[in-house]
Each structure stands twice: as structure tokens, then as C-alpha cells.
Amino acid sequence: MDSSNDVALVSSEMEKFLCELLLDSSQPISERFRALFSLRNLKGPAPRDALILATRDTSNLLAHEAAFALGQMQELEAIPALASVLNDLSLHPIVRHEAAEALGAIGSEGNVPLLKNSLDSDPAEEVRETCELALQRIQHLKDAGNTDELAATEISPFKSVDPAVPATSCTSVQQLREVLLDEDKGMHERYAALFALRNDGGNEAVAAIIDSLRSKSALLRHEVAYVLGQLQDKVASAALSNILKDVKEHPMVRHEAAEALGSIADDRSVALLEEFTADPEPLVSQSCEVALSMLEFERSGKSFEFLFMPTPTVH
């Protein structure tokens, strides 16, 4: 998605307010996310620079979301900062992962060498797998060129820039299921099957997606939880709840499960989110706080963002 189609116009005072709120660590995490989601709809150096600074925030949840936003905005000017984040091994793997995904979303061929370097050297498997996906996305963009095929594959029904283009070679949900659940398949091929199943959205497709929550890759499991949040199908509630409750699960997967439960928003999901706002893992507790805040705004008929814009993708 080129977010320039959804750019908002605000006063300089509002822009300054949003930038300052985003970077104010004394403010509740949910309020800072409101600022982040608002800034994602703005163009210009001030919003971009605030988001770049936020990628170094002490909140790993906020830092990773800022990197994700820069990728979804396809901010070319953010590439050096995202490269620096990816190369900084002192940062949490979830932040490095999101920087790699953002570099893939931006899609510049100039990002290839640094992604290859991290693919070879990053100690975290989830970061290496993300680099692999980003490299294949950039190659796809190069191969497709300025064609109708590129325009078609870049359009997501969920208005997100996906890490992989939905598969088109498989003709049935069963075939896509087999690819998604096959541990011997490459990550890019499994992601492509996942997004094709998401776009199908039928009962069999959703069942296949839920089954893939048992995959060995934490990266894939986290993306599956993210997709289930996009679909907002209550049939996924029990599986996502089990993930949130599993303290042995990777924090990035539990984080996505919490966000997805906030999107599904049945009574049991809400009760569980309230319980896990006290989780000792900040990625989890803060995700629950943000999800509950977003839900409160939605139920009151108000926009979570300070700007009256469509709700952005949460990752």
C-alpha cells in the first residue's frame, strides 16, 4: 500500500502534539499508540523523524510498531535508520525483525546487501527468517516491474503491505493448507499460502490457519496470529487464548495473540486481556493494555486515533 492515498492534513500544532506524545515515555502506552497510529497517516519530516526516534524507545512494543509503521508508509528516507536498527544487536529481536520487514515493505533494491548480511549473521532465527522474506519480496518487485501484475499483487483487501504476495499457483484451500503446514517448505512459500488463505476467508481456510499455530517457526506463528486478528473470526478465540496463556511461548507470538483477541473482542477474550495486563513480559502486558484501550474507543463509537482516519494495521 502506498499510504500517500490516505494522507491527512493537520495543523502544525497538532503535528507537534502528536510527535511529543509519541516520544513521551511518561505517558500511558495506549496514549502513545494513539499518537503513533495518527502519525502513520501523515507525511513529512516531522512525523517520519518522530517515528524513527521511536524505533529506539525503551518500550520494545512501541519501537517495533514504529518500525512497522515506517515500512507500511514505505518511507524511503527512513531506510538508514531502519538499517541501523537491524544491525544493532543490543536491540530486542522483535524490533530488529520489524526493521527487516519494513525494509522489505519499502522494497528498495539498495536494501538487499544489508538484509543479506543480517540473514547470514543475526543470532535470532526470527530475524534471519524475516530477512529471507524481505529479500524475496524485493526480488518479486524487481521481477514484476511496473506491470499490471505488480499492481494487482500489491493490493491487499486489508490495506496492508504484506511480507509475501498471496500464492496464486495453488488452486484449492486444501493445497494451500498443505503448503502452509509443510515444515519442509520455505518460509516465503508458507507465508504466500497463509495470505492466500486469509484472502479466501472461508471456514476451511480459517481452520487451516488456526492449525498452523502449531508450526515450529515462532515467526510464522506470530504472523498467523496477526492474520487471525485481521480476520476477526471468533472461532480462533480459543486457540489464541491458549497462546496468550502459554508463558513458554515466544513473546512476539503472545503479543500478536493479544492484539488478535482484542480484534475478536468476545467476552472471554476481553476478560483474558484484562488478566494479562499484569503479565511480567512487557510485550504482552502492554499489548493487552493497547488492545483494551482500542476496544474501549471502538465500543464508545470514537476513533482510537487523534485523526479521523481508518484504523491502521496493528502488528
Secondary structure, 3 states (H helix, E strand, C coil): CCHHHHCCCCCHHHHHHHHHHHHCCCCCHHHHHHHHHHHCCCCCHHHHHHHHHHCCCCCHHHHHHHHHHHHHCCCHHHHHHHHHHHHCCCCCHHHHHHHHHHHHHHCCHHHHHHHHHHHHHCCCHHHHHHHHHHHHHHHHHHHHCCCHHHHHHHCCCCCCCCCCCCCCCCCCHHHHHHHHHCCCCCHHHHHHHHHHHHHHCCHHHHHHHHHHHHCCCHHHHHHHHHHHHHHCCHHHHHHHHHHHHCCCCCHHHHHHHHHHHHHHCCHHHHHHHHHHHHCCCHHHHHHHHHHHHHHHHHHCCCCCCCCCCCCCCCC
